[in-house]
Amino acid sequence: MSDAPAAPVTEQGVPPVTQTEEAPSFKVFVGNLAYSTTDEGLKAFFEPVHSDIISAQVIMRGTRSAGYGFVALSTAEAAQTAVEDLNKKQLDDRQIIVEIAKPADQKERDRKDRKPRRRPGRRGSKAVPGEVTEAEANGEAKTEDATPAEGEAPKPKKKKKKTAKKPKAKVADDEAEPAATTTESEAKPPRKKRSPRPRRAAGEEPTGEPSKSVLFVANLGFNIDDVALAALFTEAGINVLSARIVRRQYGRPRKSKGYGFVDVGDEAEQKKAIASLEGKDVGGRPIAVKIAVNAQAEEVKEEAAVEKEDTPEVAVAAT
């Protein structure tokens, strides 16, 4: 006969299941992970302690990474080595945070400690009935709101007396405060109203004496400003003294009317400009270049004056 002890048998005749104790693991928290990092990539990142890795898991929210994970290691020394060697290292173009994971009970204690505790006697909060506030304990406040003792009737609250407001004394004209001084930009004289200019019928040519230096340029794009109009002539070799787009009277900013005036200095430059630019395609539009009349030149000056008045001046304070 064998000397080996017989296996224990239960009432049903089946030997009991022996439970094997799992080896303890030491978890490491890994934060600031890229959304593309996988479990395999996280495990490969822990190459310095690969022989001690039990598991490596990226925490998921549905189908997307939560941005952190945990690595279980077999020894505390391996966990500490991982923190020292891998913290703030790069993984998938991100600087990774590696820390020893906190136990569940410690995380619960930390969460409770972070909850704000109510302090009695704070401004805007009432103390619990029968509780002495910090101010009352120091003798800085009266305990009027304290609960009355048993058998003692509560004291009625005193009503505040309404005091009649005294009428304000009128200040004499001599004692009145001086009016605030205004800057030069605020004390500008009111703009003079211009008399309305009679409108010409559609297609009617302007009447008046032809100008000997100013040209009328029409069918321009609405995005062309004064600088672009001047550049159009200078690029063609024309001398330009001034160039101005005529704009609408109202609106901020004032929009172009699609035409303008260019002062080229003399009649020779006028003829040269008409020969070079009449009918030229500018932004998909064939422009018209004609000799302006003096009435149109006056219109340009008035438009320039109105635009100057509408431009706000910045007042610089004297230092």
Salt bridges, closest charged atoms under 4 A:
GLU47 OE2 - HIS50 ND1 3.65
ASP105 OD2 - ARG109 NH1 3.86
GLU108 OE1 - ARG111 NH1 2.57
ASP110 OD2 - LYS102 NZ 3.30
GLU205 OE2 - LYS290 NZ 3.79
GLU302 OE1 - ARG194 NH1 3.38
GLU302 OE1 - ARG197 NH2 3.14
GLU303 OE1 - ARG254 NH2 3.15
GLU307 OE1 - ARG244 NH1 2.97
GLU309 OE1 - ARG191 NE 2.76
ASP310 OD1 - ARG191 NH2 2.26
ASP310 OD2 - ARG254 NH1 3.88
